[in-house]
Amino acid sequence: MSHCLPIYAFYTLLFLERNMNLSAIAVLISLWSAFSILFEIPSGVLADRWNRRNMLVVAALVEGACFFIWSFSDSFALFALGFFFWAIGNAFVSGTEESLIYDNLKSDGLEDQFSTVYGRSRFFANIGNLVGIAASGVLVTFISIEKISLLSAGICLFNAVLASRLRERNYYASQLNKTAIAVQRTAKDAIQLFRENQSSLLILAFLILFASLVTYLDEFDALVVNDFKVDTYWVSVFLTMRFIFISIGDLLAPIIDRKWQSFKLVFLLYGLGGIFLAVFSALWRPYAIAVFGLAMMVMSISELLFIKSLQEAIEDEGRATVMSFYGAGQNVIMIFFSLIYGLLTKLVTIQTAYLFFSVYAMVGAAVFFLVFSLIKKTAVAKGKQND
């Protein structure tokens, strides 16, 4: 339900209707990321030390406040205020959901099932996306985008009630009852994990710089359809195709996880996603949406497997805090990405910009594959010397 939001497909078009140009939209999304950075790591620490279920309740409420404000907003400042609330909601969710799932599984001795259960949770989240997007495609023909935004606020309120019924298991918070761990220690332990584990640091860097391209691009999907010069309902079609393929990827990820013996192949899988994105960018027609969907699916599979690897590396550290570094890094890069997107669309066409992003993905996959291979070879060599 937290992803079943009809406004998701049309909020950039709402901005355009209210006289926001592409550069202003890019700046607004950058502000969203900047606001998220402020709350990301503190919210991760809070989730580990307080209650993750309650964090999700608060997240739903403040996200609803965003869409309520947008329903009557007619200025850059009010749109930015909405993003401020949405950023708080995103920060409260980031890392909290994954940590809640992992600890609940661990309490049942089923933590080895994380990729399967997390993949299913992402699958149903994307089903929520699909329902919201499909509904928005119908709703926009009958009611205004402003009313769609107000409806989305109501869904957030309902989702807060659902979140309050979730099961809560928090090993880190339980540990606090036995040993006095200072607040700053929670963040320091997360930093120490990345200092001591080169592979985890590399995976974190790849997640932030490249694997999250799936997330970075989806904020601008409506603008791609707008560039096609087709009817508005194609926005719903485009986003529906995106989430159908990503949902399939969420189900395929655990299968690939069990079949592949070498984790470094995940980098090459991501590179394949970059190739699909390049093909879509070269064709740049509505009929090529399926190719775009394949790109998002492959990249999403890689992202899920990288997140699983990070979860497995966490031992006594606060899970939500560790994952908050991922969320914070995402938002830092999203600021640069949005500004670069806005700059590129001033200098070149949107099609050329997407070709640029596809090359970026392929190069990143190749470089990190080589670096990861080198780290593993070095680790094996040191192990033999110690023997």
JOWOTA-V997788 format. One record per residue. N is the residue number from 1. NEAR is the number of other C-alpha atoms within 10 Angstrom. D_CENTER is the distance of its C-alpha to the mean C-alpha in whole Angstrom. Layout:
{{N:NEAR:D_CENTER} {N:NEAR:D_CENTER}}
This chain:
{{1:20:16} {2:20:13} {3:20:12} {4:22:15} {5:25:16} {6:30:18} {7:27:17} {8:22:14} {9:29:16} {10:25:19} {11:19:18} {12:22:18} {13:19:21} {14:20:22} {15:21:22} {16:15:24} {17:12:27} {18:13:27} {19:13:28} {20:18:25} {21:14:25} {22:19:22} {23:16:23} {24:16:22} {25:22:19} {26:24:18} {27:20:19} {28:25:18} {29:25:14} {30:23:15} {31:21:17} {32:25:14} {33:29:12} {34:20:15} {35:22:16} {36:28:13} {37:23:14} {38:15:17} {39:19:16} {40:31:13} {41:25:16} {42:16:18} {43:27:16} {44:32:16} {45:23:19} {46:21:20} {47:31:18} {48:26:20} {49:23:23} {50:17:23} {51:16:22} {52:28:18} {53:23:19} {54:17:21} {55:23:18} {56:26:16} {57:24:19} {58:19:19} {59:26:15} {60:28:16} {61:22:19} {62:24:18} {63:24:16} {64:28:19} {65:23:21} {66:26:18} {67:30:19} {68:21:23} {69:21:23} {70:27:22} {71:22:25} {72:14:27} {73:19:26} {74:16:28} {75:13:27} {76:17:25} {77:11:25} {78:15:24} {79:22:21} {80:22:20} {81:20:21} {82:24:19} {83:27:16} {84:23:17} {85:23:17} {86:25:14} {87:27:13} {88:25:15} {89:27:13} {90:24:9} {91:29:11} {92:31:13} {93:26:11} {94:27:8} {95:26:10} {96:27:13} {97:18:12} {98:20:12} {99:25:15} {100:24:17} {101:19:17} {102:25:18} {103:20:21} {104:18:22} {105:17:22} {106:17:24} {107:12:26} {108:8:27} {109:10:27} {110:13:25} {111:17:22} {112:13:23} {113:14:21} {114:20:18} {115:24:16} {116:18:18} {117:19:17} {118:22:14} {119:24:14} {120:19:16} {121:18:14} {122:18:11} {123:20:14} {124:16:15} {125:18:12} {126:24:12} {127:20:16} {128:19:15} {129:26:13} {130:25:16} {131:18:19} {132:22:17} {133:27:17} {134:20:21} {135:18:22} {136:24:21} {137:21:23} {138:13:26} {139:15:26} {140:19:26} {141:11:29} {142:9:31} {143:11:29} {144:12:28} {145:23:24} {146:21:25} {147:18:26} {148:24:23} {149:26:21} {150:21:24} {151:18:23} {152:27:19} {153:27:21} {154:17:23} {155:20:20} {156:25:18} {157:19:22} {158:17:22} {159:21:19} {160:23:20} {161:13:23} {162:15:21} {163:20:19} {164:15:23} {165:11:24} {166:14:21} {167:11:23} {168:15:23} {169:20:23} {170:24:23} {171:20:25} {172:21:24} {173:18:25} {174:13:28} {175:13:29} {176:14:29} {177:10:32} {178:8:34} {179:8:34} {180:8:33} {181:14:30} {182:10:30} {183:12:26} {184:9:26} {185:13:27} {186:21:23} {187:20:22} {188:14:24} {189:16:24} {190:22:20} {191:16:21} {192:12:24} {193:18:22} {194:19:21} {195:12:24} {196:10:26} {197:11:23} {198:15:23} {199:18:21} {200:21:18} {201:16:18} {202:16:18} {203:22:15} {204:23:13} {205:16:15} {206:18:14} {207:21:10} {208:22:10} {209:19:12} {210:24:12} {211:28:9} {212:20:6} {213:24:9} {214:19:8} {215:14:5} {216:19:8} {217:17:10} {218:16:10} {219:17:11} {220:19:14} {221:19:15} {222:21:18} {223:17:19} {224:19:20} {225:23:21} {226:15:23} {227:14:24} {228:13:26} {229:10:28} {230:11:28} {231:9:28} {232:16:25} {233:17:25} {234:17:23} {235:24:20} {236:26:20} {237:18:21} {238:21:18} {239:22:15} {240:23:17} {241:20:17} {242:26:14} {243:22:13} {244:20:16} {245:21:16} {246:26:12} {247:26:14} {248:19:17} {249:25:15} {250:29:13} {251:20:17} {252:17:18} {253:24:16} {254:22:18} {255:13:21} {256:15:21} {257:19:20} {258:9:24} {259:9:25} {260:11:24} {261:9:26} {262:8:25} {263:15:21} {264:16:22} {265:15:22} {266:22:18} {267:25:18} {268:18:20} {269:16:18} {270:26:16} {271:28:19} {272:19:20} {273:29:16} {274:29:17} {275:19:21} {276:21:20} {277:26:18} {278:24:21} {279:17:23} {280:25:22} {281:23:22} {282:14:26} {283:13:26} {284:20:25} {285:13:26} {286:17:25} {287:10:26} {288:14:24} {289:20:21} {290:17:21} {291:22:21} {292:24:17} {293:24:16} {294:25:17} {295:27:16} {296:30:12} {297:26:13} {298:26:15} {299:30:12} {300:26:9} {301:27:13} {302:27:13} {303:25:9} {304:21:10} {305:20:14} {306:20:13} {307:19:11} {308:20:14} {309:16:16} {310:19:15} {311:21:16} {312:13:19} {313:15:20} {314:16:20} {315:10:24} {316:12:25} {317:21:22} {318:26:20} {319:29:17} {320:32:15} {321:30:16} {322:29:15} {323:25:12} {324:29:12} {325:22:13} {326:23:10} {327:27:8} {328:23:11} {329:19:11} {330:26:8} {331:27:10} {332:17:13} {333:20:12} {334:26:11} {335:22:14} {336:15:16} {337:21:14} {338:24:15} {339:20:18} {340:14:19} {341:23:18} {342:20:20} {343:15:23} {344:16:23} {345:16:23} {346:12:26} {347:11:28} {348:10:27} {349:11:26} {350:19:22} {351:18:23} {352:16:24} {353:18:21} {354:21:19} {355:18:22} {356:15:21} {357:20:17} {358:24:18} {359:16:21} {360:16:18} {361:23:16} {362:22:20} {363:15:21} {364:20:18} {365:24:18} {366:14:22} {367:11:23} {368:19:20} {369:18:22} {370:12:25} {371:14:24} {372:18:23} {373:14:26} {374:12:28} {375:14:27} {376:14:28} {377:12:31} {378:12:32} {379:13:31} {380:12:33} {381:12:36} {382:11:36} {383:10:36} {384:9:39} {385:8:41} {386:7:41} {387:6:42}}
